[in-house]
Every structure is written in C-alpha cells, then in structure tokens.
Amino acid sequence: MNPYRILLVVFLSLSSVVVRATTIEMHVNGLVCAFCAQGIEKKLRKFTATADVVVSLEQRLVAVALKDGQDIPDSELRSALTNAGYTVTTIQRNETPIDAIRSRVGQAKP
C-alpha cells in the first residue's frame, strides 16, 4: 500500500477523535453591577451557538455553554465583550458542564 495512502487513512481516523469544547470560560475586567451581567448575558445569547450563559461579578467570570456541534470563535467573543466596554483577560475552552460552573460560583439556576 502506498505510504501516503496509509498516512491519509491515519490522519482521517485521528481527525474524528478531536474533542470539541462544550463550555467557554472567560475572565473579564469591568464587571461591576448586575446591569453589567444582564447586558453581557443578553449580548452572548444572540450568538446562535449559545445554549446558556453564566456571569459572576465576584469572580469576574463569564461562561458560555455551546449547543452540540456548534462553536463561537474566540475573536468574536472577545470582540463582543470589548465593544461593550469590557476587557477579556483569558479565554479557556473545556468540558465543564455549565451547571457545575454555576454551582462553583454560587449561582442558582434560573
């Protein structure tokens, strides 16, 4: 068998193993009031890939749960929050369920 064909088969089989993040956590400076939290939540819910949003003023954390198989590029998230007057310091993608994040920050489910 051709070595290139073998490499192609290996590559294609590994590419299906890639795991996509289900949650995006962002640390954001400039969150000072409940109105800020509501504004961020409303802005992020406009993305069609957004399933749920958690905003913690105390921890300066914004978390977005993604709908299955969908994504929001970091650049679009950063742009949306920067244009609203906030500074995004970090963006992390993970598999943490949004309810676990909500519990971690001490927020009741709406």
N, C-alpha and C positions, 0 to 999 in steps of 0.2 A: 504494500500500500504506500502511496506517495506520502512523504513526511509532512508536507504542507496540509494534506487532507487530514492527517492524524491531528495536527495542531489545531486545525479548524474545528474538528469534532470535539476536542478537549475544551477549546475556548467556548464553543456554543453550549456545552454541557455545564461549564462553570458559570456562565453568564446567567443561567436560570437560577443559580443558588444565591445571587445577590439579594440581600435583605434590605427592604426599604424601611426607613424610619416611619413610625406611626405618630410620633409626637415631636414637636419642635419647641424647645425651651430657650427663651431669650432673656438676658438680663438687660434691663432698660433703666437709664437715668432720666429723671424728670417727672417721675410719678409722684404726685403729692396729694391727690384727693380722689374721692370716689367718682367725681366727674371725669377725671383723667382715665380711670379704669373703665368707665362706661364708654367713653369715646374710643379707646383702644379696642375694646371688645366689639363695638359696632363696626369699626373700620376693618378688623380682621375677619369678621363674619361675612363680609362682602366677597371674600375670595371663595370661589365655588368649591375648592378643595377642603375648606374648613368644616370640621364636624363639631368642634366645641372649642371654647376659649376659657382660660383661667387667667386672672390678673391678680397679683398680690402686691399691694402697695408696700407692705412691710419688708418683703424680700426683694422688691424691685424685679419681680419675675412675671413674664408673660409666657404662657404656654398655649400652643395651638395643637389640637388633635386633628389629624388628617383623615379624610374619608379614604376608604380602602382603594388602593391603587392610584391615589392622586398625590400631588405634591405642590408645594409653593416654593419657588426659588428663594434662596437667602436674600438675593439682591432685591426682590420685590417686597419681602417682609421689611428689610432694612429701610427701603425707600418709603414705604407706607408709614412707618413709625417716625422716621426722620422728618418727613414732610408734615407730620402732625406736631413736630416740635420736641421730640424725644431723642435721646442718644442710645443707640443699641450698642452695648459693650461686648456681648458674646451671643452666639447662636449655636445651640447644640441640638443634634438630632438623636433621638433614642427610641426605645421600645416601651418606655414607661407609660402605663395607662393614665389617661387624664384624671381619672378618679383617684389614683394614687398620688398624683401631684396635688390635686385639690385637698386631699387628706393631709399631705405633708405641710401645706401652707395654712392649714386650719380653716378651710373654707367649706361651707355647706354646699351640697349640690342644689342648684336652682330648681 
